[in-house]
Amino acid sequence: MHHLPSTLEDGPLRRCAGVAALLFVAASVVSMLVSGPPVVHVGQEGLEHSLSGRGLAAALTGLAVVTAGLVVLLLAVTYLAQSLGRRSAVGALAAQTGWGAGLGYVVVLVGAAFPAGAAAAWASDGGMALETVLLVNNVRNFAYLAVLPLMGVTALGLGVAALTDRSLTRWTGWGGVTVGVLSLLALPAAAVGITYAMPLWLLWWAGVGVTLLRRPAPATVSTLPSEVGVRHT
């Protein structure tokens, strides 16, 4: 019987994906420390707390750091999507859906949330009317709300793909399903003032990164259905 090894066994690629996941987490934390956490602020008092007292340089630095983190996150998402979902059509569909949602997550943040946040910081630093700054910053706020379902589908898709492959089942698999469901519920929760998705999202990626950096167990070797039962004489 001929066995085709899973790409999860490829040491250099696996380690690069693990490092990429951890770099994303680190970049997100550094960005929060420099320019403030990406949370939805309500009203002018919240906006003043979010922008006032933070210079334009700090805001732009934070955006640059987290943008770099999102770029390397794509490496981890792509690696997992290509490595998982190899045992069934359901797993393959879940992996590709997770990859598409992860790409959408990056695109919405870099294309909508970050430019609006930078514009709001620039307007605040330039002394523009607070009402104008609030209007611009609301684009950023709603963009962060818009990516919550994308975060959920990314984690859920990769988690289902890991479970169907019976590979990385603990953290990537069950952890991804759990974080995915909770992230999907985070949007209605945010409507009533409850925010929790970002810490869970970062914690999950930290766990995924550590898992990928560990030496894979022999059980991670997968056999493609097309190769089962094929004998070579």
N, C-alpha and C positions, 0 to 999 in steps of 0.2 A: 504494500500500500504506500502510495506516494503522499507525503505531507508537505504542504506549502506553508512555510513559517509566516506568522503574522508580522506586519511591519512594526508592531509594538515591540518586537525583539531587536529592532535596529537601534543599537546603543546610541550613536551620535545624534540621530534624529530625535530619538526619545528624550535624550538629555537636553537638546536645544529647545524642544517644546516645553519641558519642565522649567527650564530657566526663563523662557519667554513668559510663562504664566506667572512666575514669581516676580519678574520685572514689572509686569502689569500691575500687580498688587502693590509693589513698592512705589511705583510711579503715582498710583492713585492716592496712596497715603501721603506721599510728599506733597502732591498737589493740594490736598485738603489742608495740610499744615501751612502751606505758603499762601494760598488764595481763598481758603475757606471751603467747607464741605458743600457738595452739590445738592442742597436741599431746597425745597420750595418754601419761599418766604411770603407771608401774606401781609399786604398793606405796606405803607410807607415806613412804619417802624421796623418791620422785618427787612426791608430793602436797605435802610440805613445801617442795620446791624451787619448785613451781608457785604455792602460795598464801602461804606464810610470807614475810614481808618486804614484801609488797605490801598496802597498806592497802585497806580497803573502798572508799574513794573512788576509788582508782586502778582497781580492778576494775570498778566501776560506770561510770566514765568511759570505759574501754575498750569496754565493752559498748554504751554509748550511741553511741559513734563508729562502731563496726562495724555497728550496726543501721541507722544513717543511710546507711552505704555500701551495705548490702543493699537498702534501699528504692530508691536511685537505680539499682542494678544492674538492677532489674526494668524500668526504662525502656529500658536498652540491650538486654536480652533481648527485650522486646516489640517494639522497633523492628526488630531483626534478623529475628524470627519473622514479622513482617508484611511485611517488605521482600523476604525471600528465599523460595525455593520457589515461584516464579511460573511456571516453565516446564514443570513436570511434576507428576504426582500424587505421585510418590516424593519430590520436593523439598518439596511442600506438607506431606506427612505428616511428613517429617523436621523441618521447621521448627516445626510445631505440637508435635511430641514434645519437641523441644528447649525450647520455651517452657514446656510442662507440667513438665518436669524442673527447669527453672530456678526456676519458682514453688515446686515442692516443696522445693528446696534452701533457699530463703529461709524457708519455713514451718517446716521442721524445725529450722533453726538458731534462729530467733527464738522459736519456740514451745516448744522442748525444751532445746536446748543452752544458750542464754543464761540462761533462768530457773534452770536447775540450777547453772550456773556462778556466778550471783549469789548463790544460796542457799548454795553451798559457801563462797564468800568471806565472806558474812555470818556463817555458822556458825564459820568459822575466826577471824574478827575478834572474835567473841563468846566465844571460849575454849572452845567445845564440844569434846568428845572427838574425837581425830583419827580414830578408827574411824568415827564418825558423819559427819564431813566427807568422808572417803574414800568412803563409801557414796553420798552425794549427788553428789559430783564424778564418780563413775562414770557417772551418767546423762548428764552433759555429754560424757564421753569417748566413750560409745557412740553418742551423737547425732552427734558428729563423724565416727565411722566410718560411720554410716548414710547420710550425705550424699555419701560418695565415689562410689557408683554414680550418684547424681543429678548430680553434677558431670560425670561421664563422659558420661552421656546428653545433658546440655545441650550440651556442646562437640561431641559426635559428631553430634547432630541438626542443629545450626546449621552445622557443617562440611559435612555431606552436602548440605544445602539450598544452600549457597554453591557447591559443586562442580556440582550439577545445573543451577544458573543460570549457571554460568561467570562468576560475579561475586564479587569479593573472594576469589579462589581461593587466593591464597598463604597469608595468615595466618589468615583466618577459615575458609577451606576446608580445605586440607591441615593447617594448624596445629590446627584444631578436631578433625579426625579423629585426629591423632596424640595430642593431649592427652586426647581422649575415651577412646581405647583404653588409654592409660597410667593414666588415672584409674580405669577399670573394673578394672584389674589392681592398683590400689593397696590394695584391701581385703584380698586374700590376702597382699599384701606386708606390710601392717601387722600381720598375724597373726604374722609372724616378726620383727617389730621394725624393718621398713624403711618409712620415711615420706618421701614426696617429692611428694605430690599438690598440697599447698597452694602451694608455690613455682611449680610448673608452671601451676596454675590462675591465679594472679595475673599471671604473665608473659604468659600467653595473652591475658588481658583487657587488659593494658597494650598489647599489640600491636594488638588489635582496636580499642581506643580511638584509638590513633595513626592507624590505617588509616582509620577513619571521619572523622577530622578533616582528612585530606588531600582535595584536590580530586579527585573521581571521574574516572576516565578515560572516554573515549567508549565503550569496550567494555562499560561497566556498564549501558548502555541495553538493556533486555530487551523482547522482543516476545512477547506472550501468544499461545499456540497458536491461540486463537479468532480472532485478528486476522490471522494469516498468510494471505496469498492474497486478502484482502478488498480489492476495488477499488471506488473511488467514482467515479462518472461525473458 
